[in-house]
């Protein structure tokens, strides 16, 4: 049976104790104001659903704006890889262009949402973390072999996504994937992870 694949980092510093492990509904950290959507949550099935609803509402407002576009602000430590890919594909089909913003830290599966942006903008003091899939599994020998293949296929999907949307060479991408180092806005610009930096 498929397991949930996490593209999560080790526990990172937080300014408060608002995390999903405490039983809090993190979908409340997905907000829409006008044609702006703020995704300040972990990437889960629930938060992706909340994101979809927020973007739909933002689309209605955005049609009255010039230019007609949605602004998606991100600050997320990542989460479930499959939920991240679901969000990516939903947002890629959005009828209006989406500009994505790195407001603080965008990690792991949340970087899939960043890649959707027709324009991608990092704040001056923003950071992005791209790394390998992590998973846990137990079961029969054959199940573990299957799980290893699933993990391999998922890693390939991640590589393809970053290759399609950034300016990184395969060597540079592997360097980032193998580390747990968040890169700053200037490095993101150099690697083509974002297109612009704003104050």
Secondary structure, DSSP 8 states (H G I E B T S, - for coil): -----EEE-S----SS---GGGT--GGGGEEEETTEEEE-S-B-HHHHHHHHHHHHHHHHHHTTSSS-EEEEEEEE-EEEHHHHHHHHHHHHT-SSEEEEEEEEEEETTHHHHHHT-SEEEEETT-EEE----B------HHHHHHHHHHHHHHHHHHHHHHHHHS---HHHHHHHHT----EEHHHHHHTTS-SEEE-
